[in-house]
Amino acid sequence: MYAAFFGLKQEPFSIAPDPRYLFMSERHREALAHLLYGLGAGGGFVLLSGEIGTGKTTVCRLFLEQVPGNCNVAYIFNPKLTVVELLQSICDEFHIEVSRSSSQPPTVKDYIDPLNAFLLQSHGAGRNNVLIIDEAQSLSVEVLEQLRLLTNLETRERKLLQIILIGQPELRGMLARPELEQLAQRVIARYHLDALTPTETALYIQHRMEVAGLARPSPFQARAIDRIHKLSRGVPRRINLLCDRALLGAFAHSRAEVDSQTVDKAGAEVFGPVPSAAGLSRRALAMLGMGLGLIAGVGLLAAANRMSRPPEPVVPALAAPQAATQVKVSAAVPVSAASKPVMLRDSDQAWRELAQDWGAAPVQQLPCKALAQQQLQCFSKNLSLATIRELGRPGILTLDVRSGVPAYAILTGLTRDTATLRAQGTEQTVPLAALAERWQGDFATLWRAPQGFEASGAQSAQWAAARLAAMPAMPGASSPSDTGPAAFQARLRAFQLSHGLTADGVPGPMTLMQLNRAAGVLEPRLRTES
């Protein structure tokens, strides 16, 4: 309803899962790493806990994408079961055939015997078995004890069943009970997924807006984002609900920006009246957040439906003389703004200027071919600002493509609202809205390759494997000592996922760039401070 008004292609804060909107905070990456570590740790229990809406299920989905092909997975999302019902569900999920000749009700043994046989057969065939139980805080003590008994089946090297328990914070309290002490001792990895920090909340909002097509400054004022974090407590699901209603409120009143007052009003409609934080304990706040439901917001919707087509926002021109601030790169202090924006008119000239950031020797004709002799590889692709921010390196923006006379500038800085461009030794900071008027997403950059590197698939894979092996031991889907193709693919996918890349297991240029960064290779960095 409001997407076009804010220059968006779609509404960015749907609570429906959409992989395009995936935002991995540092905590989400650590949670995923713990699950992957548990997968290769030889059996036992892995525990992932977190408040409602913090992203536990999202992390679980990402984990399932990283499970290697030699692994059987059983996933149970309705754990309010008896012991017999649980065992039946496990056998169903593993596609284990259970034969019963007796007319009596099924017993535990009817399911345990074929399950044990299946686990032994899988182990003999070189396959692992993982049981994932979501909403595990709903498990009874009797069911948890039966799960512990399932992990008794083992060889000399490992247990034959890996069990992952995912649940709300009370799951941790359950496992602290004296009657479950033996189970708690078998937990080999545990992680509690906290909510987003204020900084991460701002990045989360910006990320979703950019994925939805935002190419102008964000409509959320800084104070509004602070208020969103406080009202949502940094819980992604609550952030989505609050931001969606705040954008609807601003749209209903023809406001191009979302201020803190709009957020407060949206919060009252989504969460209900919120008492002063000073008068509430932490537990009371948590109970309040869990107990409040969605309110229809009839007044806002009615106002929005009565509106005619929203007015188009005024977008300033890129680097208008009165808006652009230019700074000499070599100067210690700013110089006055030039009378007209400075741009590069030749792509080779842009590559040569970018190469200076990498300390390359001067090159003339065919810069990319010449730079390859200096172990610098050229890379060009149409990317979003969110992806460029994740790569974190300066690069060439191609402007005015539609005009037929393209111009070029080096992107050196990127904040929530502005981009800093450099050309011919000067820098100018411009609003993202102005940039969007002349830029269609064309981005090019450099990355440093090892001596003798050739961009063939085989050599890229060898180099990526060497980079991964040389890194400090990190939680992953397999042991670093396992050098087989499947193990490499699993480690590479885990690395890609943890660095905001498509987890396709292919060591493409962007993956190699992030491997360089993780390995501490000296390369220029994009300035991304807010």
Number of C-alpha atoms within 10 A of each C-alpha: 13 19 17 16 19 26 19 18 16 17 18 23 21 15 14 7 10 9 10 9 17 16 19 19 19 12 15 22 19 18 25 27 23 23 25 24 20 27 28 15 21 17 26 26 26 24 24 26 24 20 18 19 18 21 21 24 16 19 22 19 13 17 20 15 15 23 18 19 10 13 14 18 18 18 16 16 11 14 18 15 15 13 20 19 17 21 23 21 20 21 19 13 15 18 13 16 12 14 9 12 5 7 6 7 8 13 14 14 11 16 23 17 11 16 22 15 12 19 21 19 12 17 18 10 10 10 16 24 21 21 20 20 20 22 19 24 21 17 23 16 15 13 20 17 16 17 19 18 12 20 19 13 14 16 10 5 8 15 20 25 26 23 25 26 20 25 24 22 16 15 20 18 10 19 20 13 13 10 13 16 12 14 21 19 11 14 18 16 16 19 18 20 21 16 23 23 14 17 13 17 24 21 18 21 21 21 21 21 24 20 21 19 19 25 24 21 19 22 20 22 14 14 14 22 22 17 19 28 24 15 21 22 19 23 21 23 17 23 26 20 19 26 25 20 23 29 28 24 24 23 24 21 12 14 17 17 18 23 20 19 13 19 27 19 16 26 24 16 21 21 21 16 12 14 10 7 12 7 9 13 10 11 9 12 16 14 11 16 18 13 9 12 12 11 12 10 15 10 12 20 15 11 14 19 11 10 12 7 8 14 10 11 10 7 14 15 16 20 22 16 14 10 15 21 20 23 20 17 14 8 10 8 9 13 12 11 19 17 10 11 17 20 18 19 16 13 17 17 19 25 25 20 22 25 22 12 14 15 11 15 11 12 18 12 10 11 18 20 13 16 22 19 12 17 18 22 20 18 14 14 10 13 13 18 22 18 16 18 17 15 19 20 21 26 28 24 25 22 24 15 14 10 9 7 10 17 20 25 27 25 26 23 24 24 16 18 16 20 21 24 26 27 23 15 13 21 25 24 22 22 23 25 22 20 24 18 16 19 20 18 16 16 22 21 20 27 22 20 20 10 11 9 16 14 12 10 12 11 13 20 21 14 18 21 19 11 15 20 17 11 13 10 10 16 22 25 29 22 16 18 8 11 13 9 11 16 18 23 23 23 26 26 26 27 25 22 22 19 20 19 17 13 21 16 20 17 24 15 17 16 24 21 21 21 23 18 17 15 14 10 14 10 17 17 15 19 17 17 8 12
